[in-house]
């Protein structure tokens, strides 16, 4: 068992979350895409936002897909 697996187990137990609802691959893929296409600090914030959306009743798969689509077309238009 990897350190990540052990951490997920411990975090789920601490928060009373059923591990079956944790799609580790989807969260990591989302974080990777956001980090590369938007900004590194945006990755954990986006994962947090996904958690809020899912906690609020949005289905995880479609919410993740929407965020991936947003990141894939992201263009930062703010001045450098």
Secondary structure by P-SEA (a helix, b strand, c coil): ccaaaaaaaaaaaaacccccccaaaaaaaaaaaaaacccccaaaaaaaaaaaaaaacccaaaaaaaaaaaaaaccccccc
